[in-house]
Structure formats: structure tokens, C-alpha cells
Amino acid sequence: MKKVITYGTYDLFHKGHYNLLKHAKELGDYLIVAVTSDAFDKARGKLNVKDSLVQRIKNVENTGLADEIIVEEYFGQKIDDIKKYNIDIFTVGSDWRGYFDYLNEYCQVIYLDRTKGISSTELRNRKSVNLGIIGAYDIVHRFKNEMKFVGGVNLIGLYDEDYNKSERMALKESIILYKDIKSLYYEVDAVYICVPPKEHYKYIKNALLSDKHVLCEFPFCLNEIEGKELFKIAEERNLILMEALKTAYCPAFCKIVPIVKSGLIGSILSVDACFTQIHGNKINHQIELASGGSVNALASYPLLAIFKILGTDFTDVNFISKFNADRIDIFTKFNVLFKHSIGTGTVAIDAKNEGDLTVVGTKGYLYVPAPWWKTDYFEVRFEDINKNNKYFYKFDGDGLRYEINNFLECINNKVSSIYWNKKEILSVVSVIDKFRNNKNIFEI
Ligand code: CTP
């Protein structure tokens, strides 16, 4: 009996998939179809698959062409499968020509002609979100690059109230320039806002009142009352309003929270997170945007870790700060107090410390090495080092693709983000607001 195997995602099942399976079946007597798992697709950078694994398997099953269906879960599984199932022929579409030649060592490799004019990517893109960028800052370059890795979004154009600045940026990045914001709104469903934080409230409100979904750079805004008002408008108009705090959406960070909450390291007593920079004369993008000191520019990150792990019911917050001659805090350590635990953040724009994250529990601790906000790896450690465990995840590129992907998912499915929600965002705003109003600050 000649056994054939083929691999694919089979998202939004289409004619091309059917033809491929039909021709694969004709190559032998027994066809095994391996359908990629969601985790494997994410790991190989395919972020925007629409159908669930169960649905994709069902669709392959419905063709009646597969004698057996398996799930592809890891890199290198193909060799294992070929040996395990005694495969004679490995086949995929011609878009992969040459890529799997290394499998010739184990079985015959055949590339079948791909059906022209159809693909899952194209079907996914049919419902594309049209997006505009407001703000001509350096991050536009990274944002635009990362968008390419997420299907289903078209970059329509750029607007900044400083026309010369936006003209330079539009030219540099080959983005269409909009001279007035209303004409940009006319073309888009959603906007990404990257203007200085003191302008966030104004631009978010304006975009929401023009019925646009909003993804806004951090810190979301600087005033708690204004933050609440923005979410109220978004809710009333059924619009998605999200903060672009990239770590919140990244695979490794998203795994930290459930592991910690599972009780593996016992009851959590403290979360210590650090984010420091020395900018000297070189103005860093975020500091430039924040037009303030360490808390304004950087506290969102430690607070993300604290609120995700300890919840948002804090009882008090205090700050220990070093201010420069211009009354800008160049270094701040802050404590967020909870009933049974404490969160500590260290932020600096002119001092340096290890940028790591530690979660202290009664049975052990979780350690994320620097830079923890870009992590692809963390460790769970115990008194008995034999019980220690390392966890590895994917962190591609600049990491912005994960927040963009979630923004699109939320728009398409009409749901709020589960990764970084209104309550958490507003809790960060309330801490920054307290600092700006000189509450509980001890100067050193
Ligand atoms: N395939 C094909 N003809 C098409 C599309 C896909 O023969 N028009 C084949 C692929 O070469 C692969 C299998 O179908 O062997 C499963 O492909 P998959 O990657 O799931 O489908 P695509 O439509 O190519 O998906 P995407 O656009 O997400 O890459």
C-alpha cells in the first residue's frame, strides 16, 4: 500500500485546498492529512488564522479524501511522521517547491501544481480593515513594517498636525499623506494614534466621535476622568478602544499570568518589575512623546506586570523620586500596595538597572530576564533546583504584530481585548494621574 502525507493550515477551506487533497489522494492508496495546530501556526508567524483547529479538521474530513487526519504541532515533526507512519510520498503545493527537498532522504517528495487565483490569505483580506496613522513619529516605521506580518489590514494614510513633519515621514515611509484629518477619517475604519500623551485624549475622542476604532500608544491618557469618558464613548458607539502596550499581547508574557495564577509558585506576595534607560542627550522616542519624566514615559510597563498578576484592586500607591533641575523625575521607584501583596516598579530615564521581572511566591518564584518586556523566555525556580523549569515562546520582530493582530481580531469579532482591558488601562492612568498630582511622592 502506497502511503501519502500532506500538510497545511486549511483555513477558510477553499477550492485550492480541495484540488490539492484530491491530487494528493491520487498519488497513492492511503492519504494522511496533517492540519497545523493554532500554537504551531503562531510559532511559525501565521498569526491571523480565522477558523479553529476543530473547524479546519472538520473541513478536511468533509472532503472524504483523507483516510487519516493528524495534527502538526512542532518544527521537525514531518520527519517523525514520515518514519512513524511509514510514508512513501510527501506532497504539498508548488508554492513550497524546493523547500522540502531535505525530506527526499526519507521518502519521495512531490510538489503539486497550486490552484491559481485563490488562497486563504486572499479570502482573509477580503474583509480588510482600513487603517490610518495619526502622528508622524519614528514608531511609524516599525508599525508599518510589523503590519506586513498581519493580514487583513490596509494602511490608508498618515496625518499629523505638523504638516512639514508629516510630509517628511510620508515620503520616507511611502505612505499617502492626508492634509486634514477629516479626509483620512473618510477613508478608514480604524486609527493608530502615536502623538504625545498630552494629546491622546483629544485625538482619541475625536476619532471615536467620528466612529473609528482606536489603537493608541501608551500611556493611554494622563487623567482618570478623561480615560473613563473615552471608554464610555467607545462603548456607546460599539467601537474598539485599545492601548498599544505591546508586551501585553506577546506570547511569552501572556503565558506568565496563567502559570503564576495556577498556584505553581504558591500565593503571590510581590511583583518587581524594572524599566530603565539612560537617554542623556539622545532623546528616546517614548520620552520625547511623553514630554515628562520616568513615570509618564515608562511606568506603564511595570504597571502592566503588576496589574496583570496582582489584579487592579490596589489600596495605595507611593513614589520615591529623584527630580532634575527642570522638575523631571529621572528616577522613580514606586510601590503599589494590595491587601495581601505588593507591586514594585523602578523606572528611570537617566539611570540604569537590570530590566528584569520577578514574581515572588510562597513556594517559588518566576524570573523573566532583561528585557522582560520583549521576552521569549522565562524560568520558574524553587528552593529545590531540580524542580526548576524553563519556558520558551516566540517573539517575532519588534513584537508590534501581536497588538495589531489582536486589534484586528477585536474589530472583526466585535469584542474587547482579553489581553489588556479597560479596567487595567484605567488603573495605570490612575497611578500616573496620582503622580502628576503629587500624591505620596518622597523625594531623594
Ligand atoms: N494550496 C493549493 N492551491 C491554492 C492554495 C493552497 O494547492 N490555491 C495548497 C498549498 O500549497 C498546501 C495546501 O493547499 O499544500 C494547504 O495550504 P494552506 O497554506 O493551508 O493554504 P493557503 O491558501 O496557501 O493559505 P495561506 O494563504 O494562509 O498561506
Boltz pocket constraint, residues with backbone or C-beta under 6 A from the ligand:
constraints:
  - pocket:
      binder: B
      contacts: [[A, 7], [A, 8], [A, 9], [A, 10], [A, 11], [A, 16], [A, 17], [A, 19], [A, 20], [A, 91], [A, 92], [A, 93], [A, 94], [A, 95], [A, 96], [A, 112], [A, 113], [A, 114], [A, 115], [A, 116], [A, 117], [A, 118], [A, 119], [A, 120], [A, 121], [A, 122]]
      max_distance: 6.0
